[in-house]
Amino acid sequence: MSYKQDRFEEILRDMAARFVALESNRKSMITVTRVAATEMGDTATIFFTVFPDNQEEAALDFLKRQRSDFRAFVKYNA
């Protein structure tokens, strides 16, 4: 993996973490752990952990609902 790819993924991970911190309801702690992006950067998978574990499904539902808002957040802050 190239330096450019690593840097892109790190920037996207930081943006995802900031977005979650701003938008979450704080009933659970969601931590963005890493991002895996395609080489062209058109698709990315964001990995996260949740505490407590029993809130994992609710956190995943929340993050899925916020996908379009996250895209707008990235476009605005890029």
Sine and cosine of phi, psi and omega as CSV:
sin_phi,cos_phi,sin_psi,cos_psi,sin_omega,cos_omega
0.00,0.00,0.64,-0.77,-0.07,-1.00
-0.99,0.11,0.30,-0.95,0.06,-1.00
-0.87,0.50,-0.66,0.75,-0.02,-1.00
-0.88,0.48,-0.68,0.73,0.02,-1.00
-0.91,0.42,-0.70,0.71,0.03,-1.00
-0.87,0.49,-0.69,0.73,-0.02,-1.00
-0.91,0.42,-0.67,0.74,0.04,-1.00
-0.86,0.51,-0.72,0.69,-0.01,-1.00
-0.90,0.43,-0.62,0.79,0.02,-1.00
-0.92,0.39,-0.65,0.76,0.04,-1.00
-0.91,0.42,-0.68,0.73,0.02,-1.00
-0.91,0.42,-0.61,0.79,0.04,-1.00
-0.89,0.46,-0.69,0.73,0.02,-1.00
-0.90,0.44,-0.67,0.74,0.01,-1.00
-0.91,0.42,-0.64,0.77,0.03,-1.00
-0.90,0.43,-0.66,0.75,0.01,-1.00
-0.90,0.44,-0.67,0.74,0.03,-1.00
-0.91,0.42,-0.65,0.76,0.01,-1.00
-0.89,0.46,-0.72,0.69,0.00,-1.00
-0.89,0.46,-0.66,0.75,0.01,-1.00
-0.89,0.46,-0.60,0.80,-0.01,-1.00
-0.97,0.23,-0.60,0.80,-0.18,-0.98
-0.99,-0.17,-0.29,0.96,-0.08,-1.00
-0.96,0.27,0.36,-0.93,-0.01,-1.00
-1.00,-0.01,-0.02,1.00,0.08,-1.00
0.91,0.41,0.36,0.93,0.14,-0.99
-0.97,0.25,-0.37,0.93,0.07,-1.00
-0.63,-0.78,0.34,-0.94,0.02,-1.00
-0.99,-0.12,0.90,-0.44,0.00,-1.00
-0.96,-0.28,0.83,-0.56,0.00,-1.00
-0.88,-0.47,0.84,-0.54,0.07,-1.00
-0.98,0.18,0.86,-0.50,-0.10,-0.99
-0.99,-0.11,-0.65,0.76,0.03,-1.00
-0.27,-0.96,0.19,-0.98,0.03,-1.00
-0.75,-0.66,0.68,-0.73,0.11,-0.99
-0.87,-0.48,0.91,-0.41,-0.04,-1.00
-0.92,-0.40,0.44,-0.90,0.11,-0.99
-0.94,0.34,0.27,-0.96,-0.05,-1.00
-0.88,0.48,-0.57,0.82,0.02,-1.00
-0.99,0.16,-0.25,0.97,0.02,-1.00
0.99,0.16,0.21,0.98,-0.03,-1.00
-1.00,0.08,-0.30,0.96,0.04,-1.00
-0.70,-0.71,0.67,-0.74,0.03,-1.00
-0.64,-0.77,0.59,-0.81,0.11,-0.99
-0.94,-0.35,0.79,-0.62,-0.03,-1.00
-0.96,-0.29,0.84,-0.55,0.00,-1.00
-0.99,-0.15,0.61,-0.79,-0.02,-1.00
-0.53,-0.85,0.29,-0.96,0.13,-0.99
-0.85,-0.53,0.37,-0.93,-0.04,-1.00
-0.73,-0.69,0.66,-0.75,0.12,-0.99
-0.76,-0.64,0.78,-0.63,-0.02,1.00
-0.97,0.25,0.37,-0.93,-0.08,-1.00
-0.86,0.51,-0.51,0.86,-0.05,-1.00
-0.95,0.31,-0.11,0.99,0.05,-1.00
-0.99,-0.13,0.11,0.99,-0.09,-1.00
-0.87,0.49,-0.72,0.70,-0.02,-1.00
-0.91,0.42,-0.65,0.76,0.03,-1.00
-0.90,0.43,-0.64,0.77,0.02,-1.00
-0.91,0.41,-0.66,0.76,0.03,-1.00
-0.90,0.44,-0.67,0.74,0.06,-1.00
-0.87,0.49,-0.69,0.72,0.03,-1.00
-0.86,0.51,-0.74,0.67,-0.04,-1.00
-0.92,0.40,-0.59,0.81,0.06,-1.00
-0.91,0.42,-0.63,0.78,0.02,-1.00
-0.92,0.39,-0.47,0.88,-0.09,-1.00
-1.00,-0.05,0.11,0.99,-0.07,-1.00
-0.83,0.56,-0.75,0.66,-0.05,-1.00
-0.92,0.39,-0.60,0.80,0.06,-1.00
-0.91,0.42,-0.59,0.81,0.04,-1.00
-0.92,0.40,-0.65,0.76,0.05,-1.00
-0.86,0.51,-0.69,0.72,0.02,-1.00
-0.90,0.43,-0.64,0.77,0.03,-1.00
-0.87,0.49,-0.70,0.72,0.01,-1.00
-0.90,0.43,-0.71,0.71,0.00,-1.00
-0.88,0.47,-0.65,0.76,-0.03,-1.00
-0.94,0.34,-0.60,0.80,-0.08,-1.00
-0.99,-0.13,0.03,1.00,-0.03,-1.00
-0.99,0.15,0.00,0.00,0.00,0.00
